[in-house]
């Protein structure tokens, strides 16, 4: 059993150290060490910084404030550069702007921003006769997030949906940064907002009677989405409909495209299960479409009395089948879209007359759609060799057009409608980049880095034309590589500040994502997780070998599970990188994964491994960043986090910094910047606050490679 023995806290000493910075120059705070023994597989393990988990302790808060004061002092000279970068980045953004309106029933919905305001304003206008958008129709404000945020330091908007009769808004908000959402309704005629209907809500949807709602809540300790509730807004109290008992699974509720069914999905990393209920009969019982079967992942849509089932049964990268609603079992499946080993079927969207499928191959997304009357397939083609494309939201089941978002690392985000009959694409809006942005001055390309086992790792590269390929250019290498979440080659306005200063920017699509299909994820998880780290190292070495940069010009960044990546590769090859930005990093792998009471832990056994099993324990311990810190020289390191982070607890980066301070033998900066005010896993909630943080991080990274203006 773990044991804790706390010595005197030394609060006064920490405060004194913070106050003395100005007098004697920046002195890094040194966290005290207190013996804390755990017994893991018969071995006694001491973690002397375990005490930093005591969130309510004044000494912990004092230590974190001292770290912030040290970082502030160490980066004081960066302020002019950081402020200049903020103005530069902000100067490229159209601050007062309008999203492309999208039709849902009798209304067009959109959001708009106003200069000087942190948050968007959610609005709608009634459609004209014939269903077209009428910009002269009176605007109706659904939610002004700036008004909601008054007096608050954080506001996160969760789900938001309007009832089928268009009269009531269902929405959720988080004011802590800990992703604890309260659920409300708003009467759109009177503007009256209800008292909180429920807390810790993670998803919600309407029944078609506009009176019943379904919502999912999370466990108050583990944050696992585990309970489905039904609520009659007219008369009742919430009724528990379903509870997911298996700790490996979480649940989510939504509606099918045609609005005919409410669907509850239970998902673990490798197994999915769906329950469904007629949206017109909200008092009924949910039915399981296909009972869960270990390793079987499937999801469903509905069209004209038929379920469309995307399944990985006998299809690693998924195939599409159909089945009657009355008899959806495998005996009644009809093949619709066969499995193609080289193509990942990422999703499907049925319309009344068409079906759209989203696919991925060679690290790039594609769309195809079929005319369900003629059976004819068409491809949606894109002009660049490296790009990102996503469904853009087409709520209307009867729509003849499909909306998608297209962009590349040089092409700003562009919203298109594609006519599914003719294939004609219509550009509705391209995000405006102020200040005379000229995409012809930049170039993007795809490279393939050889990994040590012979696998080719795709790299997405962007740079300003004219850079020298002689190893002198600074290079910013980013990656994630976990959970099967592929990273897309998207456009970024703040990134232009790097490119314009001669820095090359590269995304390494390492194993652990899904860029090359489901096997790409499999080969970067569990007992193959080391591939994620070696892929990144091999990609960096490839970029140095090909003279895109040099080791003393190479900076790297990753966040969350990407922060685990940063910690692991820095331990493995500290000589390879000049500077590291590790954001909200998952670095204390063993303590976290051995504690089943922590948020996310049990559900992630299927991603990282269950350390209660000795083989998995040994494998995870071999790469855990915190456990593998050792005496030696390290690159310059900036770690950023939030005190109220819900996904990776603040103490992981705090302990990492505290331990590394006792081991590093170099004079490179080691900084922790922690938001003590409410902020979340994604940082600040306001757009200006978030941009200021980005400007600071950019200034720090540029300074490490000698760029300070």
N, C-alpha and C positions, 0 to 999 in steps of 0.2 A: 504494500500500500504506500502511496506517496506520503511523505512527511514534510511538514513545514516548520522551520524554526526561525522566527524573525528576531533579528537584533534591533537595537534602537534605529529609528528610521533616518535620522540625519537630515531632516527637512531644512533646518537652519543652514546647514552646510551647502545644500543645493542652492538655496536662495542666495547665499553669500557668493557662491561661485558665479551665478548668473549676473549679480550686481557688479562683480569685480571685472567683468569683461572689458569695460571701457577703460578702467584704470591700468590694467596690466596686459592688455591685448587679448585676443580670443583664446580662451582655454576650453578645450572640450570637456563637457561634464562626464564624469566617470560614475557609472551606476555601481552601487555597492553590490557585493556578492553575498548571498545567503544560501546556505546549503538547503537543497530540496532534492530528496532522493525518491526516485521511482524504481520499481522493479519490473523490468521488461524481459520476458522469457528467461527469468532466473538471474538476470544481470542487474546490479544496482547502478543506476545512472543518475548523476548529479547535474542539476540544471540551476546554477546559482543566480540566474536572472529570472527565474520563474515568478518571483514576487511582482514583476511588472504587470502581471495579469490582474492585479487588484485595482480595478478601474475606479473604485470609490475612494481609494487611498489618497490623502493629500500629498503624500510623498511621491506617489506615481505621477500625479498631476504636476508637481513641482519639477520632477525630473524631465518630463516631456516639455514643460515650459522652458527649462534650461537648455534643452536641445534646440528648441526654436530660437532662443536668444543667441545661442552659439552660431546657428546657421545664419541668422540675421546679421551678426557681426562679421562672419566670414564672407558674406556676399554683399556687404554694404557698398563696395565699389561697383557692383553690378546694377545698382538702382537706375542710374541714368540710361544704361543700355537696355535694361528691361522695360523701362518706361517708354523709351523710343520704339522698341519692338512692339509694345502694346499699341501705341498710336499708329504704327505702320500697319499692323494686322487689322486693327479696327478701321483704318482708313480704306481698306479694301472691301469692307463689308457694307452692303446696303442695309442700313439699320432699320429703316422704315420699309417694310416689304410685305408681300402678300403671297400666300401659297396658291397653287392652282386649285380652284374649287372642284369638288367632287360631288356627284349627285348621289343622294340616298333618298329614294322615294320622292316626296314632294319638295325637297329642299336641296340646295347646294351648300356644302359645308367647306369651310376653309379656316385657316389661321392667319393672323397678321401680327407684325411686330411694329413697334413705334420707337423711334430714336430716344434713347435715354431710359427705356424701360427694360428691366431684366428678363421679363417673361413674355411669351406669346399670348394673344387674345384669341379665344376660340369663338367662331361666329358661323352664322348661316343666313342664307337668303332664300326666299320661296322661288321655286322654278317658275318660269313663264309657261304659258300655254304651249303645249307641244314638247315640254320638258327641257327647253334650252335655258342657259344661264342668263339671268337678267340682272345686270350690274346696277340698274336703277331701282330694283326692289329694295325695300327697307332692310337694313342690316339688323339682325338680332344677335346680341352678344350672349353666347351660352355660358362662357366662363372667361372672366378676365383674371388671369393668374396673378397679375400684379396686385389686384385688389385682394385676392386670397392671401397673398404673401405679405400684406402690410403687417408690420410688427414682428415678422418672422425672419430668421436668418437662413432658413432653408424651406423650400417648397418643391416637392416632387409630385407630379401628376401621374397617377396610375392609369387604370382603365377609364374609358369614357365612351358611353353609348347612349343613343336616344331610343326611347320606346317605339314600338311599331306604329303607334298612333301619333307620333311626333310631338307628344305633349310633355314628356318628362325626361330629364337627363339623369343618367346614373353615372357617378364618377367617384374616384377615390383619390386621396391625397396623403402624402407623408410629410411631416414637418420636422422629423428628427434626423434624417439621413440614414436611418437604420432599416429602411424599407418596411416600415410598419404602417400600412395603408388603412385609413378609415374610409368607410363607404357611406356615400350620401346620395340623396336625390334632390333635384331642383325642379320645381314647377315652372315650366317655360312660359306660362301665361302670367303668373304672378311674380315670378322671380324668387319665391320662397324656397329656401334650402332647408332640408330636414335636419334633425339631429342625427348623429352618427348611427347608422343602421347596424354596423358591425365593425370590429377592429381586426387588424392583421389579415386583411383581405388581399388575396393574390390574383384572383381573376373573377369575373362576373359577367352575366348576360341576362337578357330579357327573355321571358316567354312571349308568345305572340299575342296574348291577351292584354299586354301592357300593364298588367297588374301584378303578376308574379315575377320574381327575379330568382336567379340561382347564383350563388357565390361560393368561392372556396376560401377557407381560412388556413393559416399555418399554425403549427405547434409553437407555443410561446417560448419554448426552450431551444428546440432544434431548428426552427424556422422551416420545417418540412411542410409543404402544402398537403394537408392530409384529410380535411373534412369538407364535404359538399353540403350546402344548406339551401333550403327553399324558403322563400318569404313571400307571403301575401301582403302586399303593401296596404291593402284596404283594411285588413282586419287582424292579421295574425302576427305571431312571433316566429322567429326563425326556427325551422324544423330541420334537424339533422337527417339528411337523406342517405349519405354514404360516407363511410370512413375507411380510408386506405390504411390498413394495419401494417402492411409490410414496409419496414423502415427503408428499404431500398428504393421505394417508389414515391413519387409525388404526383399530384393531380392538377388538372386544369380544365376549366369549363368554357365552352364557346358554342356558336351556332353554325350550322352548315351554310354554304353559300346561298342556297335557295330559301334559307330561314325556316325550313320545315322541321328541323330536328335540333334539339339541344344535345351536345356531345360532351361527355366527360372522359378525358384521356388520363390513364394511369401510365406513368413512364418511369422506367429505370434506365440505366445506361444502355442495356442490351435487350430489354424486353418492353413491349408496349401493349396496351390493352384499351379498348374503347367501349363505353356504354352510351346508349342513345335513348332518347325520349321524344315523342312528338311535341313540338313546341306549342301546338294547339291544345295539348292535354297536360298542362303542367302539374296536375295532381297525380299523374300516373307513376308507374314504377319504371325505372331505367332497366334496359336489357343489355346484357353483355353481347357484343357482336361476335367476337371470337375470344374464348377464354385464353388467358395468358399462357404462353408456352415459352420456356426459357430459350432466349436467343431469337424469338420471333418479334420483329418490329413491324407494326402496321399502323396506318391511319386511314381515315375515311372521309369521303364527301358523298353528297346525295344529289341525284338529278332524276326527275321523272320516274319515281318509284324504284330506282336502282341505286345501290351503293357502289361507289367507285373506291376501290381498296388499293392503296399503295403498300406493297408487302415485300419483305426480303426473304420470304420462304422460297428456297431453291433459287435465290436471286440476290447475290451479295450486295449489288448496287441498286436493288429494288426493281420491281416490275409493277404493272398496273393491271388489275383484274376488275371485273364487275360481277355483281350478284344481286338477285332480287331481295328487296327489304324483308320479305317474309321468310326467305331461306338463304341467309348470307354465308353459310358454312362452305368450306373448301370444295365439297362435292358439287356445289352449284356455281363455282367460279367459272367465268369465261375470260379467256385471255384477251386483253385489250392492247397492252403495250408490252412486248417481250423484254426480257432482261438483256442488256448489252453490257458485257463485262467492262468495257472501256468507258462507259457513260454512267454517271450517277444520276438517278432520277430523284431530284431534290423535292419536288412538290407538284401538285396538280390543282387546277381550278376549273370546275365545270360551269359553263353558262347554259342558257336555254338551248342555244343552237351550236355552241362551240365548246371545245375543251382545250385548255392551255396547260402545257407541261413545262416545268423548269428543270433544266438538266445542267450537268457540269462535267467537263472533261478537260484534261490538260490544264487544270487550274483556272478555267474560264467558264462563265455561266452562259447558257443559251436558252432561248424560248422556242417552242414549237406549238402550233395550234392546229386543231383539226375541225373542219366543218363536219358536224355530226350528221348532216343530211346527205352529203356527198361522199364523206369519208376521206376527203382530200386533206393532206397535211401541208403546212407551209412553215418555213423557218423564218424567224426574225433575225435578220443579218445586221452585224455591227461593223463599223468602218475601221476600227483600230485593232492592232494585234494584241495589245494588252489593255484591258478595260474591266469595268464592273457593271453589272446589270441586275436589277432587282424588280420584282413585281411592285407596281406603284399604287396598288389599291384601286380596285374596280368593284365597288359594292353591288352595283345593280346586276342581278341575275340575268336580266333580259338584254344586257348591253351587247352591242355588236362590235364594240371596240375594247381593246385591252390596254390598260395604262402600265407603262414601265418607266423606270428611272435608269438612265444611262450616264456613265461618266468614265473618265480615265484619269491617270495621274497628271494629264495636261488639259483635259477637257472638263470644264465645270459641270456640276450636276445638271442634267437635262431631263425634263419630263416629256414623255411622248405618249400619244394615243396611237395605237396600231389598229387599223380596220381589219377585223378578222376575216372578212370576205375577200378583200382585194390585197391585203398585205401592206397597204400604204401606211407609212409612218408620218405622223404630224407632230412637229415640235411645238409644244405648248408653252414651254418656258425653259430658259437656261439661266441658272443662278448668275447674277451679274457680279463680276469682279471689278470693283472700282479702281481707279488709278491707272487705267490704260493697259491692263493685262493683255499680252499678245502671246497666244499659245504657240505660235510658230517659233518663238525664241527658246522653246523647251523641247526636250525629246524624251520619249519613254520606250523601253524595250524589255523583252523577256530574255533572261539568261538561264542557263541550266548548270547548277553547281554539282560536281561529282561528289557524292558521299563516299565514305571509306568502304562501304559494302557494295559499291557499284551503282546504287540508286542515284537517279538524277533529281535534284531538288530545284523546283522552279523559283526564280527570283524575279520580282517586278522592280524595275529600275526607272528613276526619273532624274533628270539633271538639266541644267541650263546649258544650251549649246555653247561650245567654245572651251569647255573644261579640258584640261590636259590629262591624257591617259598615261601618265608617267609616274604614278604613285604619290604625287604631291597633293592631290585633291582630298579634302576631308570627306568622310562618308558616314552617314547615319544609317545604321542597320537595325531594323525593327522586326520582331516576330512574336508569335503567341504559341501555337502548337499544342493545343489541348482540347479535350471535350468534343472533338470532331468539328470545331468551329473554324471554318476556313476564313482566311484574311483576304479581303478584296482590294484590288488596285484602284482605290477611290481618289477623288480630288480633295485637296485640302488648301484652304486659303492661308492659314498660318504657316504651312510648309513652304510657301513661296519665299518667306523670309530666310529660310535655309538655302534654297536653291539660288536665290539672287546673290548670295554671298559665296557662291562657288561650291556648295556642299552637294554631294550626290546623296540621294535618298533611295534606300532599297528595302523592300519587304521580302523576307525569306519565308517561303511557304513550306515550312518544315513539317515532318511527320508528327502526327497528333491532331492535325486539322483534317479537313476532308477534301482538300483541293484536288487530290488525285483519286478520289473515291473513298468508300468505306474502309478499304484495306489500309489507306493512308492514316486513318485514325487508329486502326488496330495495331499498326506497326509503331505507334508512338504513345502507347498506354500500357498499364499493368507491367508485365515483366519485359516489355520492350521499350519502356519509357526513355531509356538512355539514348535511343535513336533521335529523340527530340533534341537533346543537347548536342550530340555529336553532329547532327545535321547542321545546326547553327554554327558550330565551330568550323566545320568543313566549308560552309558557305562563306564565312569570314575569311578563311585562308584562301579560298578561290578568288575572292575579290582583291585580296592583297597580291596574289600570284599574277593575276591578270592586270595588275597595276591600276585598278580603279582607285586604290588608296594605299596607305601603308599602316602598319600597326599603330604608330604614334599619331595617326590621323583618323582613327576608327573609333566612333562612339556608338553605343548600343542602347536600346530601350525596349522594355516590355513591362506589362502591367498585369496584376493579379496572378493567374497561372503563368503569364508571361514574365512576372516578377520572379517566380520560381525558376524559370529559364535563365533569367539574368544571374540569379545567385548561383545556380549550378555551373553555368559556363564560366563565370568569374572564378569560381573555385578550381575548375578544371584547367583553365588557361588564363590566368591573371595577366600574363605577358602579352596577350593578343589584343587587348583593348585599351584605349587611352582613357575612356570615361564611360560610366554606366549610369543610366537613370532607371531606377527600379521603382515602379509605381504600385502602391497597395499590394506589396509582394507576399505571396504564399511561400514563406521561407522556413517556417518552423514545422516541417512536415511531420515529424514523428510525434511531437507533443500534441499536435492537432489531431492527427489521424488515430492516435491512441485514446482520445477522449471522445467517447460516443455522445456526450451531452452537448458538444459544440455544434453550432449551425453547420449544416452540409456534410458533416463527417461520415455518417453511416451510408448515406446515399452515394457517396463518392468512393466507397470501397471498390466499386466496379470500374472506376476510372484509374485509380492509383494502386489499388490492392488493399487487402485487409491485413493490417500489420499484426493482428492477433495470430495470424499464420506465420510461422517462423521464416519460411522462404520469402514471403512478401515483405516481411519486416526487414530482413537483411538487404533485400534489393532496394527498398525505399530508403533505408538508412544510408546506403552507399552514395546516394545523390542528394539527400536533403541538405540544402544550403547551410542552414544553421548548424547542423551536426558535423559538417565537413569543413568548417572554418579552421584554418591552421596558421601558424606563425609564418609570416612572409610579407612580401610586397604585393599590394593590390592597386588596381587603377583608381582614379578619382571616382567617387561614388556619391550619388545623390539619391536618397530614398524619400519618397513622398507618400503620405497616407492621411487618414482621417480618424479622429478619436472615436467617431460613431460609425465606422465602417461595419456593415452587416455581413459582408462576405469573407473578408480576411480581417481578423481582429487586429486592432492597432498594436497589440503587444508583439505580434510576430516581427514586424520591422523594427520595433523598439528594442527587442531582445537581440536581434541580428546586429544592429548598430552597436549596442552595448558590448556584446561579445567581441565583435571585430575590432573595437577600439583597443582591446587588451592584447591583440595578436598582430596587428599590422606593423610592419617595420619601416614603412615609407613615410614620406611627408605629404602625400597626395590627400586632397580633402575627402573627408568622410562626413556627410551631412544628412541629418534627418529633418524633414520639414513636415510637420503634422498639423492639420487643421483642427484646432480645439473647439471652435464654434461648430454648430451642426453642419455636417457635410457627410456625403455618403461614399460609397465604393467608387462612384464616378467623379468625386470631388464636389466642387461648389455647384449649386443648382442654377444660379443666375448666369446669363450668358456673358455679361461683362466680367463678373468675378472669375468665371472659368477661363476667359481669354487672358486675364491678368496672370493667372497661374501658368498658362501655356507660354506666355511671354517670358516669365521668370525662368521656366525650365529650358526654353530655347536659348535664352541669354547664357545660362550656366553651361549648357552643352557646347555652344559656340566658343565660349571663353576657353574651354579645355583644349581646343585646337587652335588657339591664338587669334580668334576673331572677336573683337570687342566693340565693333561699331557697325 
